[in-house]
Structure formats: structure tokens, C-alpha cells
Amino acid sequence: MSLRAPRRAFQILARQPAVAALLDVCGPTECHLVGGVLRDRALGLPVHDIDVVVAGRGREICERLAATLPARLVLLGGKEFAAFRLVGGDFVLDLWDREAMPLHDDLARRDFTVNAFAYDPRAGQPGDAGEVIDPFGGIGDLHRRVLRATTAQSFTGDPLRVLRLPRLLLQLPGFSTEPDTVALARQSAPRLADVAAERIRDELWNLFGYSEAHRGLTLLMELDLYPGLWLGRPGEPGPPGTALAELEALPGCLRELREQEPSLAAAVNLRSARFAALFGSLPHPGDALRAFRDAGSLTRQAAADAGLLLDSGPLPDDEVARRRFLYKVGHLWPAAVCYQGARAAAHGQIANWRRSLPPLLDLLRREGETLLNPPRLLTGEEVQALLGIQEGPAVGRALAAVRQAQVDGAVRTRE
């Protein structure tokens, strides 16, 4: 993927209806496109949100633009200046009002140089392609595909940027990190303890959604964030166990699974398997997972999914155990199978996993949904009538016994 000629690439952005309307509403007020929209456009990546900085009149501009487009106006607030979001039918436009702050200073407060340049579509003579303002060499870093801190203070203002570094490393194709930037990030890693848990949660959720999440984990280890952050001690070095080996093995396990079961050609989200691997390598996996969840760094559903995989156990070797395994993991079975394969690979036991996989898949082909989610054969009232008992715990135990018999294959029909 080659880097596009920046000014010509950015000129196309300025022709988008929302941007053209913005420039018209701004009038003489300075207005620059900034941030990820320029970075992704230059790299030829899909462009989503549009980021804009104006020098004053922020709220007035947004209110007029919302009426013109039309779009819904959301007040985002901001510690240093006003921020607004406009949500239209096919776009999201975020606007910051830097007021009297010089553009250079606004760019200097941004995290990485590839996000710290601006474009003025109205600069120059008519017919020109506008002007790129790049005081920190972001265009050059895009060419080199390197993530470099904008200033020595890039991480001190917002320590969450320490996590944004590995996330961007995976998000931007072919990128690497500059060693001095990694050193700066490592210095700020302990301050993640002061960052709101939901912000950490969102960054980690995005980071471990990538197929090459093992590369992100490698950087987290270099930053002293794994396992420290998972234990509530960000910035503290510690043994990573087999987590990296398991994350590296997951893509191969998914390929083998798909080769044996072509119906899995659709995307399988292995995020829950990655989180299970991260916690499974800690001294007390269940306790660490619950503490992480209770701190707000992982949603309850994500923690429940990861916990289910942690408890799933190796792929079984007999029919009843296979049935119970599949019923236990339910529709998470592809992630559970891959997770157990990755664990087996990390411990030199992949041959056992490969031997156990075909009969498990054969059972799934035969029974599928009726095994993962067995149909209810009897109601509580029918159990009371059949056994001659009153409503109470005994009815629940009887229904559970029927369900277990279904799972084990001993009972298949109502009759």
C-alpha cells in the first residue's frame, strides 16, 4: 500500500458535502482538518470520522452546520477547549474550538506525529490543493510507517496513550514503533492506575480484537503492562507465562478448524479466547479475572465469556465428555476449541488437540443446535403431574436431570 500524495488526497476530503458545508459556514474563521482522517486518507485506508479544528465560534459554527446539513449536535465538552460532535446520516464530524491557542500548540498536544498535522483546504490560490501544516514531521513518519511521539510530553498529559500505542501499531498496516517513543511510554505506564477504568476497557477491547493481537501483547510486555496491568500494578515487570505463545498459536488453530469445517468460513471472533489466554497465564486466573471485571476494566459479558473458556478444559476423548464440553461452551465453541488448541500448542501437546478435533466436529455436524441448546421437552407442571409432587426444588432438579440426559444423548424425544 503506497502513501498517496497528501495534498491531492486531502483535497478530495474537502469536497465531501459535510466538509464543504463546514467551510462555507466557517466564513473567515480559520478551519483545519486534522488527525486520523488525514492519516487514513494518506494511507489509503477507509475514512470514518472527520476531525476539525476551528479558531473560535465553535458552538455557533456547529449549530449553523447542524441546521444546514442536517445533523444531530452533541456537546462533548473538554478540559482545555470546547468540543462538539455532529452526527449525520453517513458521517460523524468532531470539531474542537482552539480559540486563541495557536495551531502549532494544538498540534503539539496530540499523541503521535502521524496524528499531528493539519490541512487548510482554503489556503493558496484558487485551484491550489490547499496547504499541509506539518511542524512535527508526521508526513515523513507516514512514509516510514513509524509511530513516534509528537513531543517528550506526549504521554504525561494522558497516560491512556500508552495503550493507544500498541492499538495503533495493529490498526495501521506495516507500522513499527520508534525506540525513544517506547521508552517514553514505559515511563508513563505506572500512571495508567490513575486512568478511568472504562477508558482502559475500551482500548483493550479494541486492541485484542485484531488478528495480530500477539504483536500488541509483545509491545505491552515491553512497556511493563503485561502482566502488571492485569494484576492492578501497571508498570511493574512480571513473568508473562505462556500468554504470548498462546496468542501466536490462535490464528493457526483457527485455520485448522476452518479447514476441517468449511462452514466456519465466516469470521470467528477470537477476542474471548485472547482474553482467556491473558488471564490463564496469571497465578490465580479466576481471581484476577473477577478483580479486573469488578474494577471496570472488562465488561461483565466479556469476563463471563473469558471465564467460560478458562473453565472449559482440554478437548475430551470420549463421546459423553464431548457432548458435555459442547453444551457447556455453547455458541462460544469455536473460540473454546481454538483456545484449547492454543494452550495445547504452547505446552507442546498440539498433537492431542488435533487428534481430538475431528470427532468433536463430527458430533457438531450430526446434532448442532440440538446439542448446543437442547429443546425443552417437559414443563414444570408436567413434571409435577408425572411424579405426583408439588411445586418446589424437586421439580427443578427433575428438569435439570432431563436436560443432562439430553446433553448426554440418553434422552432425545419427549416420548
C-alpha positions as CSV (number, residue, x, y, z in Angstrom):
1,M,0.0,0.0,0.0
2,S,1.7,3.2,-1.2
3,L,1.3,6.6,0.5
4,R,-0.9,8.9,-1.5
5,A,0.3,12.4,-2.5
6,P,-1.0,14.1,0.7
7,R,-2.4,17.4,-0.6
8,R,-4.2,15.9,-3.5
9,A,-5.6,13.1,-1.3
10,F,-6.8,15.7,1.3
11,Q,-8.3,17.9,-1.4
12,I,-10.8,15.1,-2.1
13,L,-11.8,15.2,1.6
14,A,-12.6,18.9,1.2
15,R,-15.1,18.1,-1.5
16,Q,-17.2,15.9,0.8
17,P,-20.6,17.6,1.3
18,A,-20.2,17.8,5.1
19,V,-16.7,19.4,4.8
20,A,-17.8,21.7,2.0
21,A,-20.8,22.9,4.1
22,L,-18.5,23.4,7.1
23,L,-16.1,25.6,5.2
24,D,-19.0,27.7,4.0
25,V,-20.3,28.1,7.5
26,C,-16.9,29.0,8.9
27,G,-16.5,32.0,6.7
28,P,-13.3,33.9,7.6
29,T,-12.7,31.7,10.8
30,E,-9.6,29.5,10.4
31,C,-10.6,25.9,9.9
32,H,-8.3,22.9,9.5
33,L,-8.8,19.2,9.0
34,V,-6.6,17.3,11.5
35,G,-5.8,13.9,13.0
36,G,-6.9,10.4,11.9
37,V,-8.9,11.5,8.9
38,L,-5.8,12.9,7.2
39,R,-3.6,10.0,8.3
40,D,-6.0,7.3,7.0
41,R,-6.7,9.2,3.8
42,A,-3.0,9.5,3.1
43,L,-2.6,5.7,3.8
44,G,-5.5,4.9,1.5
45,L,-7.5,3.4,4.4
46,P,-11.2,3.8,4.8
47,V,-12.1,7.2,6.3
48,H,-14.7,7.3,9.1
49,D,-14.9,10.3,11.5
50,I,-13.9,13.7,10.3
51,D,-11.8,15.7,12.7
52,V,-11.7,19.5,12.5
53,V,-10.2,22.4,14.5
54,V,-11.5,26.0,14.3
55,A,-10.1,29.2,15.8
56,G,-13.2,30.4,17.6
57,R,-17.0,30.5,17.1
58,G,-17.1,26.7,17.7
59,R,-20.6,26.4,19.0
60,E,-22.1,28.9,16.6
61,I,-20.5,27.1,13.7
62,C,-21.7,23.7,14.8
63,E,-25.3,24.9,15.4
64,R,-25.5,26.5,12.0
65,L,-23.9,23.4,10.4
66,A,-26.3,21.1,12.2
67,A,-29.2,23.0,10.7
68,T,-27.7,23.2,7.2
69,L,-26.8,19.5,6.7
70,P,-28.9,18.5,8.8
71,A,-27.2,16.7,11.6
72,R,-27.6,16.0,15.3
73,L,-25.4,18.1,17.6
74,V,-23.7,16.6,20.6
75,L,-21.8,18.6,23.2
76,L,-18.6,16.7,24.1
77,G,-17.2,19.3,26.4
78,G,-13.4,19.4,27.0
79,K,-11.0,20.4,29.8
80,E,-9.0,22.8,27.6
81,F,-11.5,23.9,25.0
82,A,-15.0,23.3,23.6
83,A,-15.6,20.1,21.6
84,F,-18.7,19.2,19.6
85,R,-19.9,16.2,17.5
86,L,-22.2,16.3,14.5
87,V,-23.8,13.0,13.6
88,G,-25.4,12.9,10.1
89,G,-26.8,10.1,8.0
90,D,-23.4,9.0,6.6
91,F,-20.8,10.9,8.6
92,V,-19.6,11.9,12.1
93,L,-17.8,15.2,12.4
94,D,-15.9,16.1,15.6
95,L,-15.0,19.7,16.0
96,W,-12.6,21.3,18.5
97,D,-12.5,25.1,19.1
98,R,-8.9,26.1,19.9
99,E,-10.0,29.7,20.3
100,A,-6.8,31.8,20.8
101,M,-4.5,28.8,21.0
102,P,-2.0,28.8,18.1
103,L,-2.4,25.9,15.6
104,H,1.1,24.8,16.4
105,D,0.3,24.4,20.1
106,D,-2.9,22.5,19.3
107,L,-0.9,20.0,17.1
108,A,1.8,19.7,19.8
109,R,-0.7,18.4,22.3
110,R,-1.5,15.4,20.0
111,D,-0.2,11.9,20.7
112,F,1.8,10.8,17.7
113,T,3.3,12.7,14.8
114,V,1.1,10.8,12.3
115,N,-1.9,12.4,14.0
116,A,-0.2,15.8,14.5
117,F,-0.5,17.6,11.1
118,A,-3.3,19.7,9.7
119,Y,-4.7,20.6,6.3
120,D,-6.1,24.0,5.3
121,P,-8.2,23.4,2.1
122,R,-8.7,27.1,1.5
123,A,-5.0,28.2,1.6
124,G,-3.3,29.3,-1.6
125,Q,-4.6,30.5,-4.9
126,P,-7.9,29.2,-6.5
127,G,-7.2,25.8,-8.0
128,D,-4.4,25.0,-5.5
129,A,-4.7,21.8,-3.5
130,G,-4.6,23.6,-0.1
131,E,-1.8,23.7,2.5
132,V,-0.5,21.0,4.8
133,I,0.9,22.2,8.1
134,D,3.3,19.6,9.5
135,P,5.6,21.0,12.2
136,F,6.5,17.6,13.7
137,G,7.3,15.6,10.6
138,G,4.2,13.5,10.6
139,I,4.1,13.1,6.8
140,G,7.6,11.7,6.8
141,D,6.7,9.3,9.6
142,L,3.7,8.1,7.5
143,H,6.2,7.4,4.6
144,R,8.4,5.5,7.1
145,R,5.4,3.9,8.7
146,V,6.7,4.6,12.2
147,L,4.8,5.7,15.3
148,R,6.7,8.5,17.1
149,A,5.6,10.6,20.0
150,T,4.9,14.2,19.0
151,T,6.8,15.6,22.0
152,A,8.5,14.4,25.1
153,Q,5.3,15.2,27.0
154,S,3.0,13.1,24.7
155,F,2.2,10.5,27.4
156,T,2.3,12.7,30.5
157,G,-0.9,14.6,29.7
158,D,-2.9,11.5,29.1
159,P,-1.4,8.1,30.2
160,L,-4.0,6.2,28.2
161,R,-1.9,7.0,25.2
162,V,0.4,4.3,26.4
163,L,-2.3,1.8,25.4
164,R,-3.1,3.7,22.3
165,L,0.4,3.0,21.0
166,P,0.0,-0.8,20.7
167,R,-3.5,-0.4,19.4
168,L,-2.3,1.9,16.6
169,L,0.5,-0.5,15.9
170,L,-2.1,-3.1,14.9
171,Q,-4.5,-0.7,13.3
172,L,-2.1,0.9,10.9
173,P,-0.7,-1.7,8.4
174,G,3.1,-2.2,8.3
175,F,3.9,0.3,11.1
176,S,6.6,0.0,13.8
177,T,7.4,1.9,16.9
178,E,10.3,4.3,17.5
179,P,12.5,3.1,20.4
180,D,12.5,6.5,22.1
181,T,8.7,6.6,22.0
182,V,8.6,3.2,23.6
183,A,10.9,4.4,26.3
184,L,8.7,7.5,26.9
185,A,5.6,5.3,27.1
186,R,7.2,2.9,29.5
187,Q,7.9,5.8,31.9
188,S,4.2,6.7,31.9
189,A,2.9,3.2,32.2
190,P,2.5,3.3,36.0
191,R,0.2,6.3,35.7
192,L,-2.4,4.1,34.0
193,A,-3.5,3.4,37.5
194,D,-5.0,6.9,37.6
195,V,-6.9,6.5,34.3
196,A,-10.7,5.8,34.4
197,A,-11.3,2.0,34.0
198,E,-13.8,2.4,31.2
199,R,-11.2,4.2,29.1
200,I,-8.7,1.3,29.6
201,R,-11.5,-1.2,28.9
202,D,-12.3,0.3,25.6
203,E,-8.7,0.4,24.4
204,L,-8.0,-3.2,25.5
205,W,-11.3,-4.3,23.8
206,N,-10.2,-2.8,20.5
207,L,-6.6,-3.9,20.9
208,F,-7.5,-7.6,21.4
209,G,-10.0,-7.6,18.5
210,Y,-7.1,-7.6,16.0
211,S,-6.0,-10.9,14.4
212,E,-2.3,-9.9,15.1
213,A,-3.1,-9.2,18.8
214,H,0.1,-11.1,19.7
215,R,2.1,-8.2,18.3
216,G,0.3,-5.8,20.6
217,L,0.9,-8.1,23.5
218,T,4.6,-8.1,22.7
219,L,4.6,-4.4,23.0
220,L,2.6,-4.5,26.2
221,M,5.2,-6.7,27.7
222,E,8.0,-4.3,26.6
223,L,6.0,-1.5,28.2
224,D,5.7,-3.5,31.5
225,L,2.0,-3.6,31.1
226,Y,1.6,-7.3,30.9
227,P,1.0,-8.9,33.3
228,G,1.2,-5.8,35.6
229,L,-1.9,-4.0,34.3
230,W,-3.9,-7.3,34.6
231,L,-2.8,-7.6,38.3
232,G,-3.6,-3.9,39.1
233,R,0.0,-2.9,39.0
234,P,0.7,-1.2,35.7
235,G,4.4,-0.5,35.0
236,E,5.5,-3.4,37.2
237,P,7.5,-6.1,35.3
238,G,6.5,-9.7,35.8
239,P,6.6,-13.2,34.1
240,P,4.2,-13.4,31.2
241,G,3.7,-17.1,31.3
242,T,2.5,-18.7,28.1
243,A,0.2,-15.9,27.1
244,L,2.3,-14.7,24.1
245,A,2.8,-18.3,22.8
246,E,-1.0,-18.9,23.0
247,L,-1.9,-15.7,21.2
248,E,0.6,-16.5,18.5
249,A,-0.9,-20.0,18.1
250,L,-4.5,-18.9,17.9
251,P,-4.5,-17.9,14.2
252,G,-3.1,-21.3,13.2
253,C,-5.7,-23.2,15.3
254,L,-8.4,-21.2,13.6
255,R,-7.1,-22.1,10.2
256,E,-7.0,-25.8,11.1
257,L,-10.6,-25.5,12.4
258,R,-11.8,-23.9,9.2
259,E,-10.0,-26.5,7.0
260,Q,-11.9,-29.3,8.8
261,E,-15.2,-27.4,9.0
262,P,-15.6,-25.1,5.9
263,S,-18.9,-23.8,7.2
264,L,-16.8,-21.7,9.5
265,A,-15.6,-19.6,6.6
266,A,-17.4,-16.6,8.1
267,A,-15.3,-14.6,10.6
268,V,-14.9,-16.1,14.0
269,N,-14.2,-13.5,16.7
270,L,-11.4,-14.9,18.9
271,R,-11.4,-11.9,21.3
272,S,-12.7,-14.0,24.2
273,A,-10.0,-16.6,23.5
274,R,-7.4,-13.9,23.7
275,F,-8.7,-12.6,27.0
276,A,-8.8,-16.2,28.4
277,A,-5.2,-16.7,27.4
278,L,-4.2,-13.4,29.1
279,F,-5.8,-14.4,32.4
280,G,-5.0,-18.1,32.1
281,S,-1.3,-17.3,32.3
282,L,-1.6,-15.5,35.6
283,P,-1.0,-17.2,39.0
284,H,-4.7,-17.2,40.0
285,P,-6.7,-16.8,36.8
286,G,-10.2,-16.7,38.2
287,D,-9.4,-14.2,40.9
288,A,-7.6,-11.9,38.5
289,L,-10.4,-12.0,36.0
290,R,-13.0,-11.1,38.7
291,A,-10.9,-8.3,40.0
292,F,-10.4,-6.9,36.5
293,R,-14.1,-7.1,35.9
294,D,-15.0,-5.5,39.2
295,A,-12.6,-2.7,38.6
296,G,-14.5,-1.9,35.3
297,S,-11.6,-2.8,33.0
298,L,-13.7,-5.6,31.3
299,T,-17.4,-5.8,30.8
300,R,-19.3,-8.5,32.7
301,Q,-20.2,-10.3,29.5
302,A,-16.7,-10.3,28.2
303,A,-15.5,-11.5,31.6
304,A,-18.2,-14.3,31.6
305,D,-17.1,-15.4,28.1
306,A,-13.4,-15.5,29.1
307,G,-14.2,-17.3,32.3
308,L,-16.2,-19.9,30.4
309,L,-13.3,-20.7,28.2
310,L,-10.9,-20.8,31.2
311,D,-13.1,-23.5,32.7
312,S,-13.8,-25.4,29.5
313,G,-10.8,-27.9,29.8
314,P,-8.9,-29.7,27.1
315,L,-10.8,-31.3,24.2
316,P,-12.2,-34.6,25.5
317,D,-11.6,-38.0,24.1
318,D,-15.0,-39.8,24.7
319,E,-18.5,-39.2,23.4
320,V,-20.2,-38.2,26.6
321,A,-17.4,-35.8,27.6
322,R,-17.5,-34.2,24.1
323,R,-21.3,-33.7,24.4
324,R,-20.8,-32.0,27.8
325,F,-18.0,-29.9,26.6
326,L,-20.0,-28.5,23.7
327,Y,-23.1,-27.9,25.8
328,K,-21.0,-26.1,28.4
329,V,-19.4,-23.7,25.9
330,G,-22.5,-23.4,23.7
331,H,-22.1,-21.0,20.8
332,L,-18.7,-20.0,22.0
333,W,-17.5,-23.4,20.9
334,P,-15.2,-22.1,18.0
335,A,-13.4,-19.8,20.4
336,A,-13.2,-22.6,23.0
337,V,-11.8,-25.0,20.5
338,C,-9.2,-22.6,19.3
339,Y,-8.3,-21.5,22.9
340,Q,-7.7,-25.1,23.9
341,G,-5.7,-25.6,20.7
342,A,-3.5,-22.6,21.5
343,R,-3.0,-23.9,25.1
344,A,-2.0,-27.3,23.8
345,A,0.4,-25.7,21.3
346,A,2.0,-23.6,24.0
347,H,2.6,-26.7,26.1
348,G,3.8,-29.0,23.3
349,Q,0.6,-31.0,23.2
350,I,-0.9,-29.9,19.8
351,A,-1.0,-33.5,18.6
352,N,-3.5,-34.4,21.3
353,W,-5.7,-31.4,20.2
354,R,-5.5,-32.4,16.5
355,R,-6.5,-36.0,17.4
356,S,-9.5,-34.9,19.4
357,L,-10.8,-32.3,17.0
358,P,-12.3,-34.4,14.2
359,P,-14.7,-36.4,16.3
360,L,-15.8,-33.3,18.1
361,L,-16.7,-31.6,14.8
362,D,-18.4,-34.8,13.6
363,L,-20.7,-34.6,16.6
364,L,-21.4,-31.0,15.9
365,R,-22.4,-31.8,12.3
366,R,-24.7,-34.5,13.5
367,E,-26.5,-32.7,16.2
368,G,-25.6,-29.0,16.1
369,E,-28.1,-26.7,17.7
370,T,-30.0,-29.5,19.5
371,L,-26.8,-30.2,21.4
372,L,-25.7,-26.6,22.0
373,N,-29.1,-25.6,23.1
374,P,-31.3,-28.6,23.7
375,P,-35.1,-28.1,23.3
376,R,-37.2,-28.1,26.4
377,L,-39.1,-31.5,26.4
378,L,-41.2,-31.0,29.6
379,T,-42.7,-28.2,31.6
380,G,-42.7,-27.9,35.3
381,E,-46.4,-28.6,35.5
382,E,-46.0,-31.8,33.5
383,V,-43.2,-32.9,35.9
384,Q,-45.5,-32.3,38.8
385,A,-48.2,-34.4,37.2
386,L,-45.9,-37.2,36.1
387,L,-44.2,-37.6,39.5
388,G,-47.1,-36.6,41.7
389,I,-45.1,-33.9,43.5
390,Q,-45.8,-30.3,44.5
391,E,-44.1,-27.2,43.1
392,G,-40.7,-26.8,44.6
393,P,-37.0,-27.5,44.3
394,A,-37.6,-31.2,43.4
395,V,-39.3,-30.0,40.1
396,G,-36.2,-28.0,39.2
397,R,-34.0,-31.0,39.9
398,A,-36.1,-33.2,37.7
399,L,-36.0,-30.8,34.8
400,A,-32.2,-30.5,35.3
401,A,-31.9,-34.2,35.2
402,V,-33.8,-34.4,32.0
403,R,-31.6,-31.7,30.4
404,Q,-28.5,-33.5,31.5
405,A,-29.8,-36.7,30.0
406,Q,-30.5,-34.8,26.7
407,V,-26.9,-33.5,26.7
408,D,-25.5,-37.0,27.4
409,G,-27.6,-38.4,24.5
410,A,-29.7,-40.7,26.7
411,V,-32.9,-38.8,26.1
412,R,-33.7,-37.3,22.7
413,T,-37.5,-37.0,22.4
414,R,-40.5,-36.0,24.6
415,E,-41.8,-39.6,24.5
